[in-house]
């Protein structure tokens, strides 16, 4: 807040306000500090915009779309969702004897590369790429056979649905707790991560013409764990479909 020495009482009221508020008061009273009539008003507007643009801006976080989501810190919630899923997938890959390599450039429509080394010194590695999606809007019911997931963009679906002759790609959807503080729980015996990650192979699938946000049905039995990952990599190594 500025402090100005002004003799006019009205100007003293304006002087106690932030710059952009002072100008609005001046516009209401006609006291813009210019005697040039309308032309002076335009000049005052321009000057006010310049002065206002130099003020420090207090930025606030955009509220999460889902009102019942409880983030620890709003500004990092989405980033932490991605980090949580990467940690989940990395733990599963490690348990299956694989390494996980993040794909930094978004070129292939996938986020990570899972690599299992060859069984011997001269055996070829087996690789599967995965597109990672984490959501708080899906609550899979284990008593039902499927749950639905909707892509935000058609291109995300098409990248997974394209025919691949070499490296295969899968979709990994993680259903996450609404309360961020409940995402993990540690004890002397275990680290519990909530909730679950599911896989889906979309190669060869099609979406209806014109649909920009395709939906897919994911079997609830497709839990992504070390056993399912090992079985997938075994099939890829034999040249079979995932």
C-alpha positions in Angstrom: 0.0 0.0 0.0 1.3 3.5 -1.0 1.4 6.5 1.3 1.0 9.9 -0.5 0.9 13.5 0.8 -2.1 15.1 -0.8 -4.1 18.1 0.4 -7.5 17.3 -1.2 -9.6 15.2 1.3 -11.0 13.0 -1.4 -7.5 12.4 -2.7 -6.5 11.3 0.9 -9.2 8.6 0.7 -7.9 7.4 -2.6 -4.3 7.5 -1.4 -5.1 4.9 1.3 -6.2 2.4 -1.4 -4.2 0.2 -3.7 -3.3 1.8 -7.0 -5.9 0.1 -9.1 -8.6 0.8 -6.4 -7.5 4.5 -6.3 -8.0 4.8 -10.1 -11.5 3.3 -9.9 -12.4 5.8 -7.2 -11.0 8.6 -9.4 -13.1 7.4 -12.3 -16.3 7.4 -10.2 -15.7 10.9 -8.9 -14.3 12.2 -12.3 -11.0 13.0 -10.6 -8.5 11.3 -12.9 -5.8 13.9 -12.4 -6.2 15.1 -16.0 -7.9 18.2 -17.3 -8.2 17.0 -20.8 -11.7 15.5 -20.5 -12.2 12.2 -22.3 -8.7 12.1 -23.7 -7.3 12.5 -20.1 -9.5 9.5 -19.0 -7.9 7.3 -21.7 -4.5 8.4 -20.6 -5.3 7.6 -17.0 -6.6 4.2 -17.9 -3.3 3.5 -19.7 -1.3 4.8 -16.8 -3.3 2.7 -14.3 -2.8 -0.4 -16.3 1.0 0.1 -16.3 1.0 0.8 -12.6 -1.3 -2.2 -11.9 0.9 -4.5 -13.9 3.9 -3.6 -11.8 2.1 -4.7 -8.6 3.1 -8.1 -7.2 0.5 -10.7 -8.1 -0.8 -13.1 -5.5 -1.4 -16.4 -7.2 -3.9 -18.9 -5.9 -4.2 -22.5 -6.8 -7.1 -23.5 -9.1 -9.4 -25.7 -7.0 -9.4 -29.4 -7.9 -12.3 -30.3 -10.2 -13.6 -32.9 -7.8 -14.8 -31.1 -4.7 -14.4 -34.1 -2.4 -10.7 -34.5 -3.2 -8.6 -33.6 -0.1 -5.1 -32.6 -1.3 -2.2 -32.0 1.2 -1.1 -29.1 -1.0 -3.3 -28.0 -4.0 -0.5 -26.9 -6.2 1.3 -30.3 -6.3 -1.6 -32.6 -6.1 -1.6 -33.7 -9.8 2.2 -34.0 -9.9 2.0 -36.2 -6.8 -0.6 -38.4 -8.4 1.8 -39.1 -11.2 4.6 -39.7 -8.8 2.5 -42.1 -6.7 1.8 -44.2 -9.8 5.4 -44.2 -11.0 6.4 -45.5 -7.5 3.7 -48.2 -7.7 4.8 -49.4 -11.1 8.5 -49.2 -10.1 7.9 -51.4 -7.1 6.0 -54.0 -9.2 8.8 -54.0 -11.8 11.5 -54.4 -9.2 9.6 -57.4 -7.7 9.5 -59.0 -11.2 13.2 -58.4 -11.7 12.7 -55.6 -14.2 14.0 -52.0 -14.4 11.7 -49.0 -15.0 12.8 -46.2 -17.3 10.7 -43.0 -17.6 10.2 -41.8 -21.1 11.0 -38.0 -20.9 9.7 -37.0 -24.3 6.1 -37.5 -25.1 6.5 -38.9 -28.6 5.2 -42.5 -28.4 2.1 -42.0 -26.3 3.7 -43.8 -23.4 5.3 -42.7 -20.2 7.6 -45.6 -19.0 9.5 -48.5 -20.4 9.7 -51.7 -18.4 12.7 -53.9 -19.2 13.4 -57.4 -18.2 17.0 -58.5 -18.8 17.8 -61.6 -20.8 18.0 -64.9 -18.9 21.6 -65.3 -19.9 24.5 -63.1 -20.9 23.6 -63.3 -24.6 19.8 -63.4 -24.4 17.7 -60.4 -25.6 15.9 -58.1 -23.3 12.1 -58.1 -23.2 10.5 -54.6 -23.2 7.0 -53.4 -22.7 6.0 -49.7 -22.7 3.1 -48.3 -20.6 0.9 -45.3 -20.7 0.2 -44.2 -17.1 -3.2 -42.8 -16.0 -4.0 -42.0 -12.4 -7.5 -40.9 -11.4 -9.6 -40.2 -8.3 -12.8 -40.3 -10.3 -12.9 -44.1 -10.8 -13.9 -46.4 -8.0 -13.6 -50.0 -9.3 -15.9 -52.5 -7.6 -14.1 -55.8 -7.1 -17.5 -57.6 -7.1 -18.1 -56.5 -10.7 -16.3 -57.8 -13.8 -15.4 -54.4 -15.4 -15.1 -50.7 -14.7 -14.9 -47.9 -17.2 -12.2 -45.4 -17.9 -12.5 -42.4 -20.3 -9.5 -40.9 -22.1 -9.3 -37.2 -22.2 -8.0 -37.2 -25.8 -8.6 -39.6 -28.6 -4.9 -39.6 -29.5 -4.1 -41.3 -26.1 -6.3 -44.2 -27.1 -5.0 -44.4 -30.7 -1.4 -44.6 -29.6 -2.2 -47.7 -27.6 -4.6 -49.2 -30.2 -2.1 -49.1 -33.1 -0.5 -52.3 -34.3 3.0 -52.8 -33.0 5.4 -55.3 -34.5 8.3 -54.8 -32.1 7.8 -53.1 -28.7 4.3 -53.6 -27.2 2.4 -51.1 -25.1 -0.2 -51.3 -22.4 -2.5 -49.0 -20.5 -2.0 -48.8 -16.7 -4.9 -47.1 -14.8 -4.5 -46.4 -11.2 -7.5 -45.7 -8.9 -6.3 -43.4 -6.1 -7.8 -42.4 -2.8 -9.5 -39.0 -2.6 -7.6 -38.0 0.5 -3.9 -37.6 -0.3 -2.8 -38.2 3.3 -4.2 -41.7 3.0 -2.2 -42.7 -0.1 0.4 -44.7 1.8 0.8 -46.2 5.3 4.1 -47.5 6.7 4.9 -50.1 9.3 7.9 -52.2 10.3 6.6 -54.9 8.0 5.2 -53.2 5.0 4.5 -50.0 3.0 0.9 -50.0 1.9 0.1 -47.9 -1.2 -3.6 -47.1 -2.0 -5.4 -48.1 -4.1 -4.8 -50.3 -7.1 -3.3 -50.3 -10.6 -5.0 -52.1 -13.5 -3.6 -53.0 -16.9 -5.3 -53.3 -20.3 -4.0 -54.2 -23.8 -5.7 -52.1 -26.5 -3.7 -53.2 -29.5 -6.1 -53.6 -32.5 -9.1 -52.0 -30.8 -11.1 -49.2 -32.5 -13.1 -46.3 -31.3 -16.3 -45.0 -32.9 -15.7 -42.3 -35.6 -15.9 -38.8 -34.2 -15.6 -39.7 -30.5 -12.9 -37.5 -29.1 -12.8 -39.0 -25.6 -13.1 -42.8 -26.0 -14.1 -45.0 -23.0 -12.7 -48.4 -22.4 -13.8 -51.2 -20.1 -11.1 -52.7 -17.9 -11.5 -56.1 -16.2 -11.2 -55.8 -12.4 -9.2 -59.0 -12.5 -6.4 -57.2 -14.4 -4.5 -56.2 -11.3 -1.0 -55.0 -12.2 1.4 -56.9 -10.0 4.6 -58.9 -10.4 2.9 -62.1 -11.5 0.8 -60.4 -14.2 3.8 -58.4 -15.4 5.9 -61.6 -15.6 3.2 -63.4 -17.5 2.9 -60.5 -20.0 6.7 -60.4 -20.6 6.7 -64.2 -21.1 4.1 -63.9 -23.8 6.0 -61.1 -25.5 9.2 -63.2 -25.4 7.4 -66.0 -27.1 6.0 -63.7 -29.8 2.4 -63.9 -28.5 -0.1 -61.1 -27.9 0.0 -59.5 -24.4 
